[in-house]
Amino acid sequence: MHDVVSVGLIILGAFVAGARDLSFDFYGYAVVFLANIATAIYLATIARIGKSSGLNSFGLMWCNGVICGPFLFFWTLIRGDLKMTIHFPYLFSPGFLIVLLLSCTLAFFLNYSIFLNTTLNSALTQTICGNLKDLFTIGLGWILFGGLPFDIVNVTGQSLGFLGSGLYAYYKLVGK
């Protein structure tokens, strides 16, 4: 029952946060919804396979790359992204290569921390860490960049969502 209440709070928070969104974009909402579903499945799969296979985080990342690499290559080939990359005018520019290397390094450490957190703890713990990251990102973005007017309805909705996810994690932890 507590799970239903906490998930209900998360959903209520999403509706409250988007209540004043007059530029409703169904495609945008659908993409975000599908991304959230895919992330939940991905994290649950990492946790389940990590526990059943005995692989460590590096082993799981390796298998993930080996399995997903051919699909990604095929997708970039079909969409024309590979051709665009080859014809990118600054492909061998030192500045671009340095930024690309740093970006790949950050992506590696982000993926490693996600796999490590999910295998050592749980998919739920990773979800809560993701929510905390979002909270700090939103707050820091508001402070540093501004440009977004303060809207109490939006802040209330986001707070309800964060409260719901925190309660969900608490009930799952206490229930074990």
N, C-alpha and C positions, 0 to 999 in steps of 0.2 A: 504494500500500500504506500509506503514511504517513497518507493521508486516512482510510482505514478504521480504523486504530489510534486516531487522534485522535477520530473520531466515536464509536468504541466506548468510549473513555474518558468522553466526554460522557454517553453512554447509561448506562454503568456508574455514573457519578456520580449520575445521576438516580435510579437504582434504589436505590443505597446511601442517598442522602439521604431517600428516602421509605420506607425499610425499616421504620421504627418507626411509620409512620402507620397506626394501628389504626382510624382512622375513614375508611377508604377510601371515596372518593366518586367513582364512575365518571363522573358528569356533570361534576364539577369538573375531573377529569383530562382528559376529552374536550375541554372548552372550552379549557383551557390548550394542549393539543396542537394544536387547530385554530387557535388564535391564533398559535402559533409558526409553523405552516405558512403561514398567511396573511401574516405579517410577512416571512417569507423570500421569498415570491413577490412581495410588494409592493416590497421593497428591490431584488430582482433586476430587476424591471420598471422601477423608477426609474433604475437604472444603465444598463440597455439602451436605454431610450427617450432618456435624457439624452445618451448618446453618439451614437445614430443620428440624432436630430432636431436636435441643435445648440442646443436650448433651454437657457437658464441656469436656475438654481434657481427664480427667480420665475416664469418661463414654465412650468416643470413644475408648480409649485404652482397656478398659475392654471388650467392644463388639468385638473389633478386635481380642483380645485374645481368647474369647469364640468361635468366628466363625472360626478362623484360627487354633486353637489348635488341634482339632481332625484331620484336614487334615495333619498338621505337624507330629502328632504322627503316623498316618497311613503311611506317606511317610518315616519316619525314620524306621518304622517296616519293610517295604518292602525293603528298601535299605540295611538293616542290621546295620544301625548306632546305634540303640538301643542296640543290642547285643554287639557291639563293646564297647559301653559306659559302659555297665555292667561289661565287662571283662577287662576294663582299669586297669592296675596294680596300678596306683597311685590315684585311684578314692577317697580313703579316706585319702590320705596324707594331713597333715595340710597345707603345702605350696600350693598344688594344690587347696584345698578348699578355701583358702584365695584369690588366684588369680581368681578363678571362681566367688567368691562373689563380688570382686571388678569389674570384667568384667560385671557381671549382673547388678550391680549398675550403671555403666557407660552407659550400653545399655538402662536401664530404663530412665535415665535422657536425653539421646539422643532422644529416642522415645517421651518422654514427651515434650521436646523442639520442636520437629518437629510437633507434634499434636497441641501444643499451638500456634506456629507460623502460622501454616496453618489455624487454626480455627479463630484466631484473625485477621490475615491479609488476605492472599490468597495463593493458590498453587504457583502462580507466585513469590511471595515474598520468599517462602521457596526455590524455585528453584534458585533464585538469591543468597540467603544465602548459598545454597549448592555450587554454583559456587565460591563464595568468600572463602568458606572453602577449596575448591579444589585449588584455587589460593594460599592461604597461605600454604596449605599442600605441594604443589609442590615446592614453593619457599623455605620453611623451609627444605624440604628434600634435595634440591639441596645444600643448605648452610651447613647443618649438615652432610650429608652422602656422598655427592659428587658422584664419580664413574660414573656419566653420563656426557659425554662430552657436552659442550655448542654447540648447533646447532641453528643458527640464523633462519633457515627455520622453525624448530619446535617451537621456541619461537614466531616467527611471526604468525604462525598458531594458537597457543594457545591464543595469544593476540587478533587476529581477532575474535576468538570464544567468549572470555570474552567481547570484545567490542560489539559484536552482541547481547549477552544476556543482557548487560547493556542497549543497545538501545531498545531492546524489552520491558524491564521493564519500561523504561522511557516513551515509546509510550503508553503502557497500562495504566500507571499512568496518563498521560496527557489526554488520551482519555476518562477517566471516568468523 
